Amino acid sequence: MPRNYNALDIPPILVGSEMRAKMGKFNSLERRKAEQQVKPDHCLLCGEPQTSFCNSHTLPAFCLESIAENGHVLSTADAIGTNIVESSIGLNRAGTFRLVCRKCDNEFFKEYESRSSYGRSPTQQILGKIAVKCCLSELAKSRRDSAMYGNLAEEYPVARLSVTANARDLSAHDDERNLRKALLAASGGNRTYKLFLFRRLEYVTPVAFQTMVTPIVDLEGKLINNLFDPEPTAVVEPLFLCCFPMGDCSVVISFRHRRTARFDSFDRQISSLAEEDKLLVLLKLVLAYSDEVFFAPAIGNVIRNEAGIGALCRMNIDSLGVRPRTPNRQLGLLAIREAAMSKYALKAMPDIPNLLSPDYSLG
């Protein structure tokens, strides 16, 4: 069935097996080349020199294991409507990055990756370690993408590629700044974060995620982050979103930096919602702003056939012809920002089934 998409969507893309193989090989080679270019010479946590790095997972292992079937989970590819990337992913490849040594991966995150840490509201140290994982994951992607698009721009002199490389470089600087804050909180150095949602659900959700997003607007369309400011000094503030299914229950967490006023109206809007509606808002946010979302194969038909889920997963600012925080000669920054503010207002987003409700429980 054909899928409709609006001005902020990436279109569904289906290719033949031969073209898919060629694209997969090309993408894999370019990714590996870029990853080698930006590979650090030391662990980003302990600072010790390293020649190889642990295959770190953004999500605690028990979360993915709780929703997996035969060692696999589903990505957003099915919802987007593309076969260019795999929709079924093995647990060893779901949400991974390589920036820390094995010792740090085992010891630094041990407390936050324990089920017993979520019987009550998480501490600042736990929030800090969640944020560290999110920042490291985003930093790995930003650095890789900056190098990859830079390489492609040299080989294929298309202005769009160099613009994308510059934008991802800006994103990497944001990720480094956020990582420093997260490390301070993880060490118990200060009260960095404000926890505005913590829910322990007595059932297993079919969705797992741990990610940071930079929402453009709040529920009503009021600006939070101006992603279209080209100045390197412009600051964007992330929102951290987590859903941890864990065998017999699930935990949903959302928090942000304490010392920023730009989320105040968003906090008030969320607080006024019914409990189930709060979960639905967070689910919409993570689907619209992140691809670091994993689904249980048991709900594969739901994510493939629910038009609203597909529309959210396909929302993409790049389809406006501009990378975030990058000038555009045709539309102008103001027009781009206004279009995004309208489309990304939560009240304008499509309706979707609440996959975080008991109706979709795995047990």
C-alpha positions in Angstrom: 0.0 0.0 0.0 1.5 3.4 -0.9 2.3 5.7 2.0 1.6 9.4 2.0 4.3 11.8 3.3 4.4 15.5 3.8 7.0 18.2 3.3 9.1 17.0 6.2 9.1 13.3 5.3 11.7 11.2 3.8 9.9 9.1 1.2 9.6 5.4 1.3 12.4 3.8 -0.7 12.3 0.2 -1.9 15.0 -1.1 -4.3 15.8 -4.4 -6.0 18.1 -7.0 -4.5 21.0 -6.1 -6.8 20.8 -2.4 -6.1 20.4 -3.1 -2.4 23.5 -5.2 -2.4 25.5 -2.5 -4.2 24.2 0.3 -1.9 24.9 -1.8 1.2 28.5 -2.5 0.1 29.2 1.1 -0.8 27.7 2.4 2.5 29.6 -0.2 4.6 32.9 0.7 2.9 32.4 4.5 3.4 31.3 4.0 7.1 34.3 1.9 7.9 36.7 4.4 6.2 35.1 7.2 8.2 35.2 5.3 11.5 38.9 4.6 11.0 39.5 8.3 10.4 37.9 9.5 13.6 38.9 6.6 15.8 40.3 8.1 19.0 43.6 6.9 20.4 42.3 6.8 24.0 39.2 5.7 25.9 36.9 8.7 26.2 36.1 7.8 29.9 39.3 6.8 31.5 41.7 8.5 29.1 44.0 5.5 28.8 45.6 4.9 25.4 43.8 2.3 23.3 44.2 0.6 19.9 40.8 -1.1 20.0 37.5 -0.4 21.7 34.6 -2.3 23.2 31.5 -2.8 21.2 29.3 -0.8 23.6 25.5 -1.0 23.6 23.5 2.1 24.2 20.7 0.1 25.8 21.3 -2.2 28.8 21.3 -5.8 27.5 18.3 -6.9 29.6 16.1 -4.3 27.8 16.7 -5.8 24.3 16.6 -9.4 25.6 13.2 -8.6 27.1 11.6 -7.9 23.7 13.7 -10.0 21.3 12.7 -13.1 19.4 15.4 -15.5 18.3 18.0 -13.0 19.2 16.6 -10.2 17.0 14.7 -7.0 17.4 13.1 -4.7 14.8 14.4 -1.2 13.8 12.3 1.7 12.4 13.0 0.5 8.8 9.7 -1.3 8.5 7.8 1.7 9.7 9.7 4.0 7.3 9.0 1.7 4.4 12.5 1.1 3.1 14.6 -2.0 2.5 17.8 -0.1 2.1 18.7 -0.8 5.8 17.9 -4.0 7.7 14.7 -4.1 9.7 15.6 -7.1 11.8 18.8 -6.6 13.8 20.8 -9.1 16.0 21.2 -8.1 19.6 25.0 -7.8 19.2 24.5 -5.0 16.6 21.5 -3.1 18.0 22.5 0.4 19.1 26.3 0.1 19.3 29.3 2.4 19.2 33.1 2.1 19.9 34.6 4.9 22.0 35.4 3.3 25.4 37.6 0.5 26.6 36.2 -2.8 27.8 37.0 -2.1 31.5 35.1 1.2 31.5 32.2 -0.4 29.6 32.0 -3.1 32.3 32.6 -1.0 35.4 31.5 2.6 34.7 28.0 1.6 33.6 27.5 -1.3 36.0 25.1 0.4 38.4 22.8 1.9 35.7 22.7 -1.3 33.8 21.3 -3.2 36.8 17.5 -3.9 37.1 17.7 -3.2 40.9 18.5 0.4 40.2 15.0 1.2 39.1 12.9 0.3 42.1 12.6 4.0 42.8 13.4 7.3 41.1 17.0 7.3 39.7 19.7 9.3 41.4 21.7 12.0 39.7 24.5 9.5 39.2 22.2 7.1 37.4 20.8 9.9 35.2 24.4 11.0 34.5 25.4 7.5 33.4 22.4 7.2 31.2 23.2 10.6 29.7 26.9 9.6 29.2 25.8 6.6 27.1 23.5 8.7 25.0 26.1 11.4 24.4 28.8 8.8 23.5 26.4 7.1 21.0 25.5 10.5 19.4 29.1 11.6 19.4 30.2 8.5 17.6 27.6 9.0 14.9 28.3 12.7 14.5 32.0 12.2 14.1 31.6 9.4 11.7 29.0 11.2 9.6 31.1 14.4 9.5 34.0 12.4 8.1 31.9 10.3 5.8 30.1 13.2 4.1 33.4 15.2 4.0 35.0 12.3 2.1 32.0 12.0 -0.3 32.1 15.8 -0.9 35.7 15.5 -2.0 34.9 12.6 -4.3 31.6 14.0 -5.6 31.7 17.8 -5.6 28.1 18.4 -4.5 27.5 21.3 -2.2 24.8 19.4 -0.3 27.4 16.9 0.9 29.8 19.5 2.3 26.9 21.3 4.0 25.9 18.0 5.7 29.5 17.4 6.8 29.7 20.8 8.4 26.3 20.4 10.2 27.4 17.0 11.6 30.6 18.6 12.8 28.5 21.2 14.7 26.5 18.4 16.2 29.7 16.7 17.4 30.7 19.9 19.3 27.2 19.9 20.9 27.7 16.2 21.8 31.1 16.8 23.4 29.6 19.7 25.5 26.7 17.5 26.7 29.1 14.7 27.4 31.1 16.9 29.8 28.0 17.8 31.7 26.9 14.1 31.9 30.3 13.0 33.2 30.0 15.6 36.0 26.6 14.3 37.0 27.8 10.7 36.8 30.6 11.4 39.2 28.3 13.0 41.7 29.8 16.4 41.1 26.5 18.3 41.0 22.7 18.2 40.3 22.9 18.5 36.6 19.6 17.1 35.6 15.9 17.6 36.2 13.8 14.4 36.2 10.4 15.2 34.9 9.0 11.7 34.3 9.7 8.4 36.0 7.1 5.6 35.7 7.5 2.0 36.7 5.0 0.0 34.6 3.9 -3.4 35.8 4.1 -5.0 32.3 6.6 -5.4 29.6 6.5 -2.8 26.8 7.2 -4.0 23.2 9.4 -0.9 22.7 12.9 -0.1 24.0 14.9 3.1 23.7 17.6 5.2 25.3 18.3 8.3 23.4 18.7 12.1 23.4 16.7 14.3 21.2 16.6 18.0 20.5 13.0 18.9 20.1 12.3 22.0 18.0 9.0 22.9 19.7 6.8 22.1 22.7 3.3 20.6 22.5 1.8 23.9 21.3 4.5 24.9 18.8 6.5 27.2 21.0 10.2 27.2 20.1 12.6 25.1 22.3 15.6 24.6 20.1 16.4 26.7 17.0 18.2 24.0 15.0 18.5 26.3 12.1 20.8 28.9 13.6 24.1 28.6 11.6 26.3 30.2 14.2 28.8 27.9 15.9 28.0 29.6 19.2 24.3 28.6 19.0 23.5 26.1 21.8 20.9 23.3 21.6 19.6 21.5 24.7 18.8 17.8 24.6 15.9 15.9 26.2 16.8 12.4 27.3 14.2 9.7 26.8 14.3 6.1 28.0 12.1 3.0 28.0 13.6 0.0 29.7 11.5 -3.2 29.4 13.0 -5.6 32.0 11.4 -9.1 32.0 8.4 -8.5 34.3 8.0 -4.7 34.2 9.2 -1.6 32.4 10.6 1.8 33.4 10.0 5.0 31.5 12.3 7.9 32.2 12.7 11.4 30.8 15.0 14.2 32.0 16.9 17.3 30.8 19.5 19.8 32.0 18.3 21.6 35.1 19.7 25.0 34.3 17.8 25.9 31.2 14.5 27.7 31.0 13.6 26.7 27.4 11.9 23.4 28.6 9.8 25.1 31.3 6.6 25.4 29.2 7.1 21.9 27.9 7.4 20.6 31.5 4.1 22.3 32.5 2.3 20.9 29.4 3.4 17.4 30.2 2.5 17.7 33.9 -1.1 18.6 32.9 -1.6 15.4 30.9 -3.2 12.2 32.1 -0.6 9.4 32.8 -1.2 7.4 29.7 -1.1 10.6 27.5 2.3 11.5 29.0 3.6 8.1 27.8 2.1 8.7 24.3 3.8 12.1 24.0 7.2 10.6 24.8 6.6 7.9 22.3 5.8 10.4 19.6 8.8 12.4 20.4 11.2 9.5 20.2 9.7 8.3 16.9 9.8 11.7 15.3 13.3 12.7 16.4 15.4 9.5 16.8 16.1 6.2 14.9 17.5 4.6 18.1 14.2 2.8 18.7 13.8 -0.9 18.9 10.6 -3.0 18.7 9.6 -6.5 19.6 9.0 -8.6 16.5 5.7 -9.5 18.1 4.3 -6.1 17.0 5.9 -6.1 13.6 2.5 -5.9 11.9 1.6 -2.9 14.0 4.6 -0.8 13.1 4.4 -1.8 9.4 0.7 -1.1 9.0 -0.1 1.8 11.3 0.1 4.9 9.0 0.8 7.3 11.9 3.8 5.3 13.1 5.2 5.4 9.6 4.6 9.1 9.2 6.4 9.9 12.5 9.4 7.7 11.7 9.7 9.4 8.3 9.6 12.9 9.7 13.0 14.4 8.7 14.2 17.9 8.6 16.6 17.1 5.8 13.8 16.9 3.3 13.4 20.6 3.5 16.6 20.9 1.6 18.8 22.0 4.5 20.6 20.4 7.4 19.7 21.7 10.8 21.7 24.9 11.7 22.7 25.5 8.1 21.7 28.4 5.8 19.5 27.8 2.8 19.4 30.2 -0.1 16.1 29.2 -1.5 13.8 29.2 1.5 15.6 31.3 4.0 16.2 30.3 7.6 13.0 31.9 8.9 10.8 30.1 6.4 12.5 26.8 7.3 12.1 27.3 11.0 8.5 28.3 10.7 7.7 25.2 8.6 9.4 22.9 11.1 7.8 24.6 14.1 4.4 23.9 12.5 5.0 20.3 11.6 6.8 19.3 14.8 4.3 20.7 17.2 3.0 17.7 19.2 -0.6 18.7 18.5 0.1 18.5 14.8 1.7 15.1 14.8 -0.3 12.1 13.6 -2.3 9.9 15.9 -0.7 6.6 16.7 -1.5 3.6 19.0 0.1 4.0 22.4 2.6 1.1 22.3 3.6 2.0 25.9 0.1 1.2 27.2 -1.0 -2.2 28.7 -2.9 -2.9 25.5 0.4 -3.8 23.8 2.1 -5.5 26.8 4.3 -8.5 26.1 3.6 -9.9 29.6 
